[in-house]
Amino acid sequence: MKPIGLQNIKYDLIKISEPYDGLLWEDNTAEIVNRLMRSYLSDLVKDRFIVKYDVEYTRNENVSYTFDVGIQLEPNRTSKKIKVHVGIYKSNWPFKRKRKHKAREFA
């Protein structure tokens, strides 16, 4: 098998997170991207392209999530870090309060 490069893995991780960029809003939504990344990386471990991986994420205020991915390509090498940023949804419209509607009767 041809070995896979770190840049190829980074490209794939960015493409995995791209549909969620600007759509995440709470911690449980970041977990969706985390599970997708872990699934992809575990497939690479099964196919013996990488030795092991580690995925952690942090929330940067109300701007984005940063996914820190550590990937060890060979058993005798140290792991390399990849950072992937995924934006949090920001509405341009102000929050509207619900109005109380009065029921009208028509004769």
Steps between C-alpha positions, in 0.01 A plus 500: 500500500609853431556699823265789568643845571413739779380761249254248351358425845473872578315558172257218581436632853428847362258351245329301779447814711414734210122433491478595870701824475280783625222263610616382843352671805529278809741242642292206381522617138882503516476137608351415157813624323716328764330164432542538123870578536553209738319264264719607207820470704405159643451377143854618423628304803314187386651533153844560659557841343559653845603351834282700740315828539355732762220757448417779746294813450462831681257786459659838423257747659201534266698486178606143420597155618861394460560130443852390595581175324818310583599239242785251521588381151776250593565304819849642556401866438334759721144608426432810291233756589235632266263783592160531335274798575122473461291816534201552729170626360443875542164646406493843336142549612409612852316259724123548474272447793176315444199724487184414680221483245148574604232278357254684280146395439339567168127502456 
